[in-house]
Amino acid sequence: MKRIGLLSVLIILVGVIFIGRLFYLQILNNPYQLNPLNNSTIKVTYDYPERGYVYDRNGLLLVANQLSYDIMIIPREVKPLDTLEFCSLLKISKEDFINKFNRAKTYSTRIPSTFVAQLSKTDYAFLQEKMYKYKGFYIQKRSLREYPVKSAPNVLGYISEVNEAIIKKNAYYQLGELIGTAGVEKTYETNLRGRKGVKRIQRDRFNREIGPYKNGIYDTLPIPGNDITLTIDGVLQQYGESLMVNKRGGIVAIEPSSGEILALVSAPTYDPNLMIGRERSKNFSKMYLDTISKPLLDRGLQGEYPPGSPFKVITALVALQENVLSTSTTIKCFGGYKYGTGKGAFMECHCGTHGSPVELNKAIYRSCNSYFANAYRKTIEKYPNAPEGMNVWSKHVKSFGLGSYLNNDLSVGQKGLVPDGAFYNKWYPDSRWGATYTISNSIGQGEILTTPIQLANMTATVANRGYYFTPHIVKNIAGVKLDKKFTSPKQTSIDKKYFDPVIEGLFDVFENPRGTATWSRVKGIEICGKTGTAENPHGQDHSIFIAFAPKDDPKIALAVFVENGYWGSRWAGPIATLMIEKYLNGGTIRPREEERMLNGSLEEEYAKQLIEEIEK
């Protein structure tokens, strides 16, 4: 009897344990429950958010959105269909259909992907009534970009479909989705894109949709992207682009007190609307293959050129800091600087001082090569050996942001080149070289390379008397704090006291009757600047100009670079002063000069050079 009772207790206990375990596995923690993402009876769809809008610093809308329609495919759900009819509706060939279908299958048979992107509203209206005939295909709404102002494509960038490499790196994206590919769209992609919503639809065993999976507890709503306000002045940007029509080069304008980029012009340019819709790929290919005018090259950020005479400003500041000359030190120029006994050891100069004493101020406004060659040589030769002197010089130069990417928020750029001792040791083994070997550096030739944005930043640094803010393109992002690196000043290695005499020289470039830019003075605006002509072995010299204004309360600093523009005062100088006048006064009072720049063209010069290259 006792045994029967004990057996009964054991049976009941085992039963309770078994039931409890089943309850735990099936209700509390079911490892056999299918993940809602992998459940074959679950259809996953996405709701795409609107990308953030983009405005200029004054609230001008630069980038908006327009509704687009994509044909989506889930390969495993595709049923036999009239392929020719479907291709006709989609305006694609049968070969395209097969390629797109195979691509979708390779990506995933279960996950939706884009089959045909960016249908027009007319095509959408016609197709939506017929989509029931094509199982496994459906229409997905999403936003495409729209550019109300046909300007600044190099700044704004564009969006395009993700590729497989991007998908592997970032699980957020699925095949056929869009991503910022250049400009602001690329740099601030995570801010602009928002967050897509996800819907999971339950299906029965007959593949019929029966409602949200688990009443939608796993579904999420789309979150719109953040709006962005750029530092760009849209009106100034458009004006700069109009001045650069039929020319090649770049204009970069910066607000010295903040590092905010006011204009970033690259010429030739194009309508940003060419980079949206189904024609984007064709338009991109056409511009990409244009290796002559290179409209996709952002010359303001990527063009590397010798800085020419504007670099003399740095040569003077470094020499003052190293105490190898003072503001009253004078030299005499007799048409050039002789730096050796050899026949070719002579640097020509066109300052026209004819042997009269030249001190710092006159050297700047007359642009005397001899003076700056002398200043550079004294700087290098102050030290026991040339490599050491060159390293000291190079460190000073780099403190102005030259020779670096500037750590800005732009999607492309080039470092340029500021040589040091190690650089020349490679060319001249055993350090058998001296200052005279590199004397061309003194006037911005030689091995030095800069980009227009670096020259503009250098100009802003001089305007600030020795410091700069990292140039940046975004002023404000809704709900997001900007990086502190854009609000922290960067000091140069030059003492503040040395900037004022140099600035006086830059002011006299305009104000002195013999200054190299006296012809370009603007009534009522105190401008400081420097003309430049950079030698070019492949054709006419480049025209360069740097400037800032007003002199004692700088609101704008800029660099203008016109490829093959002969000399600084011919093209770059007038363009620079017109930009300053436009920004500070809202208009210009020099109609003749403005008309000459707006209608002037260098296309004949470019065509001539092209013919010469072909003949070679």
C-alpha positions in Angstrom: 0.0 0.0 0.0 2.8 2.3 0.9 4.6 1.5 -2.3 1.5 2.4 -4.4 1.2 5.8 -2.5 4.9 6.5 -3.1 4.5 5.6 -6.8 1.5 7.9 -7.1 3.4 10.8 -5.6 6.3 10.3 -8.0 4.0 10.1 -11.0 2.3 13.3 -9.9 5.6 15.0 -9.3 7.0 14.0 -12.7 3.8 15.3 -14.3 4.0 18.6 -12.6 7.7 19.0 -13.6 6.9 18.0 -17.2 4.0 20.5 -17.4 6.0 23.2 -15.8 8.9 22.7 -18.3 6.5 22.7 -21.3 5.0 26.0 -19.9 8.4 27.5 -19.6 9.5 26.4 -23.1 6.3 27.3 -25.0 5.1 30.4 -23.1 7.9 32.0 -21.2 11.0 31.2 -23.3 10.3 29.4 -26.5 13.6 28.7 -28.4 11.6 27.1 -31.2 9.5 30.2 -31.9 10.4 31.6 -35.3 12.1 34.9 -35.4 9.7 37.4 -36.9 12.4 38.5 -39.4 13.0 35.0 -40.6 9.5 33.6 -40.4 8.4 32.5 -43.9 4.9 33.5 -43.1 6.0 37.1 -42.4 6.2 39.8 -45.1 8.6 42.6 -44.1 8.1 46.0 -45.8 9.7 49.4 -45.1 8.3 52.9 -44.8 10.9 55.3 -46.1 11.2 58.7 -44.3 11.6 62.0 -45.9 15.2 63.1 -46.1 16.0 66.3 -44.2 15.7 69.6 -46.2 18.8 71.7 -46.8 18.8 75.5 -46.5 21.4 78.2 -47.0 22.5 80.5 -44.1 19.6 83.0 -44.9 16.8 80.3 -45.1 16.8 79.9 -48.9 15.7 76.3 -49.7 18.4 74.5 -51.6 17.3 70.9 -51.4 13.8 69.6 -51.1 12.0 66.3 -51.7 9.7 64.9 -54.4 7.6 61.7 -54.3 9.1 58.8 -56.3 7.8 55.3 -57.0 9.9 52.1 -57.2 8.9 48.7 -58.5 9.9 46.2 -55.7 10.4 42.5 -56.1 10.3 39.5 -53.8 11.8 36.8 -56.0 10.3 33.7 -54.3 6.8 35.1 -54.7 7.1 35.8 -58.4 4.6 33.7 -60.5 4.6 33.1 -64.2 3.8 36.3 -66.1 3.6 37.9 -69.5 7.3 39.1 -69.5 7.0 41.1 -72.7 3.9 42.9 -71.5 5.5 43.7 -68.2 8.7 44.9 -69.8 6.7 47.2 -72.1 4.9 48.7 -69.1 8.3 49.3 -67.3 10.0 50.5 -70.5 12.8 48.0 -70.2 14.1 45.3 -72.4 13.7 41.5 -71.8 17.4 41.3 -71.2 17.2 44.0 -68.5 14.3 42.1 -66.9 16.4 38.9 -66.7 19.5 40.8 -65.3 17.4 42.6 -62.7 15.6 39.4 -61.7 18.9 37.5 -61.3 20.4 40.3 -59.3 17.5 40.3 -56.9 17.6 36.5 -56.5 21.4 36.7 -55.8 20.8 39.3 -53.1 17.9 37.4 -51.4 14.8 35.4 -52.5 12.8 36.5 -49.5 13.8 40.2 -48.8 12.3 42.9 -51.1 14.7 44.8 -53.3 14.3 47.5 -56.0 13.5 46.1 -59.4 12.9 49.4 -61.3 13.6 52.7 -59.5 12.1 56.1 -59.8 9.0 55.8 -62.0 7.4 59.0 -63.2 4.0 60.0 -61.8 2.4 59.2 -65.2 4.0 55.7 -65.2 2.9 55.1 -61.6 -0.7 56.1 -62.4 -0.8 53.7 -65.3 0.9 50.8 -63.5 -0.9 50.7 -60.2 -4.1 49.5 -61.9 -2.2 46.5 -63.4 0.1 45.4 -60.7 -2.4 42.8 -59.4 -1.4 40.7 -62.5 2.3 40.5 -61.5 2.6 38.5 -58.3 5.8 39.1 -56.3 6.0 42.7 -57.5 4.6 45.8 -55.8 5.0 49.6 -55.8 7.0 51.3 -53.1 6.7 55.0 -52.4 9.8 57.0 -51.4 11.4 60.4 -51.7 13.8 61.7 -54.3 15.7 65.0 -54.1 14.7 68.2 -55.8 16.8 71.3 -56.3 14.8 74.5 -56.4 18.0 76.5 -56.9 20.1 75.2 -59.8 23.4 75.9 -58.0 26.2 74.4 -55.9 26.1 70.7 -57.0 29.6 70.3 -55.6 28.4 71.5 -52.2 25.1 69.6 -52.0 26.2 66.3 -53.6 23.6 63.8 -54.6 22.0 60.4 -53.6 22.3 57.1 -55.5 21.6 53.4 -55.0 23.7 51.5 -52.5 26.0 48.9 -53.9 26.9 45.5 -52.4 30.1 46.8 -50.7 28.0 49.4 -48.8 25.4 46.8 -47.8 28.2 44.5 -46.4 29.6 47.4 -44.3 26.3 48.7 -43.1 23.4 46.4 -42.3 20.9 49.4 -42.3 20.8 49.4 -46.1 19.1 47.0 -48.4 19.6 46.5 -52.1 18.0 49.4 -54.1 18.0 51.9 -51.2 19.5 55.3 -51.6 22.5 56.9 -49.8 24.3 60.2 -49.9 27.1 59.8 -52.4 28.8 63.2 -52.5 28.9 66.6 -50.9 26.7 67.4 -47.9 24.5 64.4 -48.7 27.5 62.1 -48.1 29.1 63.8 -45.1 25.8 64.2 -43.2 24.0 61.0 -44.5 23.1 59.7 -41.0 21.5 63.1 -40.1 19.7 63.6 -43.4 18.4 60.0 -44.0 16.2 59.7 -40.9 15.2 56.2 -39.8 13.0 53.9 -42.0 10.0 52.3 -40.5 9.4 48.5 -40.6 6.1 46.6 -41.0 5.7 42.9 -40.5 2.6 41.4 -42.1 1.3 38.0 -41.0 0.4 35.5 -43.8 -1.6 32.3 -43.6 -0.6 28.9 -45.2 -2.2 30.1 -48.4 0.1 33.1 -48.5 -2.8 35.5 -47.9 -2.1 38.6 -45.8 -4.1 38.3 -42.5 -2.9 41.4 -40.7 0.0 42.8 -38.7 2.2 40.2 -37.1 1.4 40.1 -33.3 -0.8 43.2 -33.7 2.2 45.2 -34.8 4.2 45.2 -31.6 7.4 44.8 -33.7 6.5 47.5 -36.2 8.2 50.9 -36.1 7.3 54.2 -37.7 9.6 56.1 -40.0 11.5 59.0 -38.4 12.1 62.0 -40.8 15.7 63.2 -41.4 17.0 66.3 -39.7 16.9 69.6 -41.6 20.3 71.2 -42.2 21.2 74.8 -42.6 24.4 75.4 -44.5 26.9 78.2 -44.0 26.7 79.0 -47.7 25.2 82.2 -48.9 23.0 81.0 -51.8 23.0 84.4 -53.6 26.7 84.8 -53.3 27.2 81.2 -54.5 25.1 81.8 -57.6 26.9 85.1 -58.3 30.3 83.4 -58.1 29.1 80.7 -60.5 27.9 83.3 -63.0 31.3 85.1 -62.8 33.1 81.8 -63.6 31.0 80.9 -66.6 33.3 79.8 -69.5 36.2 79.6 -67.2 37.8 76.8 -65.1 38.8 77.2 -61.5 37.5 77.8 -58.0 36.3 80.5 -55.6 36.3 79.8 -51.9 34.9 82.5 -49.5 35.1 82.2 -45.7 33.8 84.2 -42.8 37.1 84.7 -40.8 35.3 85.1 -37.4 33.7 81.6 -37.6 35.3 79.6 -40.4 31.9 79.3 -42.1 32.2 78.8 -45.8 30.2 81.5 -47.6 30.8 80.3 -51.1 32.4 77.2 -52.6 32.4 77.6 -56.4 33.8 75.1 -58.8 33.8 75.8 -62.5 32.6 74.4 -64.8 29.5 73.4 -62.9 26.2 71.8 -63.7 22.5 71.7 -62.8 22.2 69.4 -59.7 18.8 68.2 -61.0 20.8 66.2 -63.6 21.7 63.8 -60.8 18.2 62.7 -59.9 15.7 60.3 -61.6 16.3 57.5 -64.0 18.7 59.7 -66.2 21.1 60.2 -63.3 23.4 57.3 -64.3 23.6 58.4 -67.9 24.3 62.1 -66.9 26.9 61.0 -64.4 28.7 58.9 -67.0 28.7 61.7 -69.5 30.3 64.1 -67.0 32.7 61.5 -65.6 34.0 60.8 -69.0 34.6 64.5 -69.8 38.3 64.4 -69.0 38.8 67.9 -70.5 36.6 70.2 -68.5 36.0 67.8 -65.6 32.7 69.2 -64.2 32.7 66.6 -61.4 36.0 67.7 -60.1 35.5 70.2 -57.2 38.4 72.5 -58.0 37.9 74.5 -54.8 38.7 71.4 -52.7 40.6 69.2 -55.0 42.5 71.4 -57.4 46.2 71.5 -56.4 48.1 74.5 -57.7 51.3 76.5 -57.0 50.0 79.4 -54.8 52.2 82.0 -56.6 52.7 85.5 -55.1 50.0 85.2 -52.4 52.4 82.9 -50.7 54.8 85.8 -50.2 52.6 86.8 -47.2 53.7 83.6 -45.4 57.4 84.1 -46.5 57.3 87.5 -44.8 55.6 86.4 -41.6 58.0 83.5 -41.2 61.0 85.8 -41.7 59.7 88.3 -39.2 59.0 85.5 -36.6 62.5 84.2 -37.1 64.0 87.7 -36.7 66.0 87.5 -39.9 64.6 90.8 -41.0 62.5 93.7 -39.6 59.8 95.9 -41.2 62.5 98.5 -42.0 65.0 96.0 -43.5 65.6 97.0 -47.1 67.1 95.4 -50.2 67.7 96.7 -53.7 66.2 95.0 -56.7 67.7 95.3 -60.2 65.2 93.2 -62.1 65.7 90.0 -60.2 67.5 88.1 -57.5 70.9 86.4 -58.2 71.4 83.5 -55.9 74.5 81.8 -57.4 77.3 82.0 -59.8 75.8 79.8 -62.5 74.2 81.2 -65.7 70.7 80.2 -64.6 71.0 81.2 -61.0 68.8 84.3 -61.4 65.1 84.8 -60.3 63.5 87.5 -62.5 61.4 90.3 -60.9 59.0 92.8 -62.4 58.4 95.0 -59.4 59.9 98.0 -61.3 61.7 99.5 -58.3 64.9 100.0 -60.4 67.4 99.8 -57.5 65.6 102.0 -55.0 65.4 100.7 -51.4 62.6 98.1 -51.0 61.3 97.4 -47.4 58.4 95.1 -46.4 55.5 97.4 -47.2 56.7 98.2 -50.7 57.8 94.6 -51.3 54.2 93.5 -50.7 52.3 96.1 -52.7 54.9 95.9 -55.6 55.3 92.1 -55.3 59.1 92.1 -55.3 60.5 88.7 -55.9 64.0 89.7 -54.9 62.8 90.8 -51.4 61.1 87.6 -50.6 63.8 85.4 -52.0 66.2 87.2 -49.7 63.8 86.8 -46.7 63.4 83.0 -47.4 67.1 82.4 -47.8 67.9 84.2 -44.6 65.3 82.1 -42.8 66.7 78.8 -44.0 70.4 79.8 -43.5 69.8 81.0 -39.9 70.2 77.3 -38.9 73.4 75.2 -39.0 72.2 73.1 -41.9 69.6 73.3 -44.6 67.4 70.4 -43.5 67.0 71.9 -40.0 66.2 75.3 -41.4 63.7 73.8 -43.9 62.0 71.9 -41.0 61.5 75.1 -39.0 60.2 76.9 -42.1 57.9 74.0 -43.0 56.4 73.9 -39.4 55.6 77.6 -39.5 53.9 77.3 -42.9 51.8 74.2 -41.9 50.5 76.1 -38.8 48.4 78.1 -41.3 46.6 74.9 -42.3 48.6 74.5 -45.5 49.7 70.9 -46.5 46.7 69.3 -44.7 43.1 68.4 -45.2 42.1 71.0 -42.6 39.9 68.4 -40.8 36.8 70.0 -42.2 33.3 68.5 -42.9 33.6 68.3 -46.7 33.5 65.0 -48.4 36.5 65.4 -50.7 39.8 67.3 -50.6 43.5 67.2 -51.2 46.4 67.9 -48.9 48.6 69.9 -51.2 52.3 69.9 -50.4 54.5 71.8 -48.0 58.0 70.3 -48.3 60.4 69.8 -45.4 64.0 68.7 -44.9 63.2 65.0 -45.4 61.5 65.8 -48.7 64.7 67.4 -50.2 67.0 64.8 -48.7 65.4 62.3 -51.0 66.2 64.5 -53.9 69.7 65.5 -52.7 71.3 62.6 -50.8 73.7 63.3 -47.9 72.0 66.7 -47.4 74.0 68.3 -50.1 71.6 71.1 -50.8 70.9 74.6 -49.5 68.4 77.4 -49.5 69.3 78.3 -53.1 68.2 74.9 -54.3 64.6 75.6 -53.1 64.5 79.4 -53.6 61.4 79.2 -55.8 59.4 78.3 -52.6 59.8 81.9 -51.5 57.4 83.2 -54.2 54.9 80.3 -54.1 56.5 78.2 -56.9 58.9 75.3 -56.6 57.4 72.3 -54.9 54.6 74.0 -52.9 51.0 73.0 -53.8 47.9 74.4 -52.3 44.1 74.1 -52.9 41.8 77.2 -53.2 40.2 76.4 -49.8 43.7 76.3 -48.2 44.5 79.7 -49.7 41.2 81.1 -48.5 41.8 79.7 -45.0 45.3 81.2 -45.0 43.8 84.6 -45.9 41.2 84.3 -43.1 44.1 83.5 -40.7 45.9 86.7 -41.7 42.7 88.7 -41.4 42.3 87.3 -37.8 45.9 88.3 -37.0 47.2 84.7 -36.4 44.4 82.2 -35.9 41.6 80.4 -37.8 38.6 78.3 -37.3 38.3 75.0 -39.2 36.4 75.8 -42.4 33.0 74.1 -42.4 29.9 73.9 -44.6 27.1 73.2 -42.0 25.9 76.0 -39.7 23.1 74.1 -37.9 21.5 70.7 -37.8 18.0 70.5 -36.2 18.3 68.7 -32.9 22.1 68.1 -33.1 25.1 70.0 -31.7 27.9 70.8 -34.0 31.4 69.4 -33.4 33.5 71.5 -31.1 36.4 71.4 -33.5 34.5 74.0 -35.6 34.3 76.5 -32.8 37.8 76.2 -31.3 40.4 78.6 -32.8 43.7 77.2 -34.1 46.7 79.4 -33.5 49.6 79.8 -35.9 53.2 79.8 -34.8 53.5 83.5 -35.7 53.2 86.2 -33.0 50.3 88.6 -33.4 52.5 91.7 -33.6 53.9 90.6 -37.0 50.6 90.6 -38.8 49.7 94.3 -38.7 52.7 95.4 -40.9 51.9 92.7 -43.4 48.3 93.7 -43.5 49.3 97.3 -44.1 51.2 96.0 -47.2 48.1 94.1 -48.4 46.0 97.2 -47.9 48.5 99.2 -50.0 48.1 96.7 -52.8 44.8 98.6 -53.4 45.5 102.0 -51.9 49.0 102.8 -53.1 49.0 104.3 -56.6 51.6 101.8 -57.6 49.9 98.8 -55.9 49.3 95.8 -58.1 45.5 96.0 -57.6 44.9 99.7 -57.3 42.7 99.5 -60.4 40.3 97.3 -58.5 39.5 99.4 -55.5 35.9 99.5 -54.3 34.6 102.8 -53.0 33.7 102.6 -49.4 35.3 99.2 -48.7 38.8 98.8 -47.3 40.1 95.7 -49.0 43.4 93.9 -48.3 44.7 91.5 -51.0 47.4 90.1 -53.1 47.6 89.3 -56.8 49.3 86.2 -58.0 50.4 84.5 -61.2 51.4 80.8 -61.0 53.6 79.4 -63.7 52.1 76.5 -65.6 54.2 74.2 -67.8 51.1 73.0 -69.7 49.9 76.4 -71.0 49.1 79.9 -70.0 49.9 80.8 -66.3 47.1 80.7 -63.7 45.4 83.8 -62.4 45.2 84.0 -58.6 43.9 86.5 -56.0 43.4 86.5 -52.3 41.6 89.2 -50.3 39.7 90.0 -47.2 37.5 93.0 -46.1 36.9 95.2 -44.3 40.5 95.6 -43.2 39.9 96.1 -39.4 36.7 94.1 -39.1 36.9 91.3 -41.6 33.6 89.8 -42.7 34.8 87.8 -45.7 38.1 86.3 -46.8 38.5 84.6 -50.2 40.7 83.0 -52.7 40.0 83.0 -56.5 41.8 80.7 -58.9 41.3 80.9 -62.6 43.1 78.2 -64.6 45.2 79.6 -67.5 43.9 83.2 -66.7 47.3 84.7 -67.6 48.0 86.9 -64.5 46.2 87.8 -61.2 44.9 91.2 -62.2 43.3 90.0 -65.4 40.6 87.6 -64.1 41.0 86.5 -60.5 41.4 90.1 -59.1 38.2 91.6 -60.5 36.2 88.5 -59.7 37.4 88.6 -56.0 36.6 92.3 -55.5 33.2 91.9 -57.2 32.4 89.0 -54.8 33.4 91.1 -51.8 31.3 94.0 -53.0 28.3 91.8 -53.6 28.5 90.2 -50.2 29.1 93.3 -48.1 26.9 95.7 -50.1 24.3 93.4 -51.6 25.2 94.7 -55.1 27.9 96.2 -57.2 28.5 99.7 -58.5 31.0 98.7 -61.3 28.8 97.7 -64.2 31.6 97.6 -66.8 33.9 95.4 -64.7 31.0 93.2 -63.8 29.9 92.8 -67.4 33.5 92.0 -68.5 33.7 89.2 -65.9 30.2 87.8 -66.6 30.7 87.7 -70.3 34.4 87.0 -70.5 35.5 83.6 -71.7 38.7 81.5 -71.7 37.2 78.8 -73.9 39.4 79.8 -76.8 42.5 79.4 -74.6 41.3 76.0 -73.4 40.6 74.9 -77.0 44.1 76.1 -78.1 45.7 74.1 -75.4 43.7 71.0 -76.2 44.9 71.2 -79.8 48.5 71.6 -78.7 48.2 68.5 -76.5 46.6 66.4 -79.3 49.4 67.5 -81.7 52.1 66.5 -79.1 
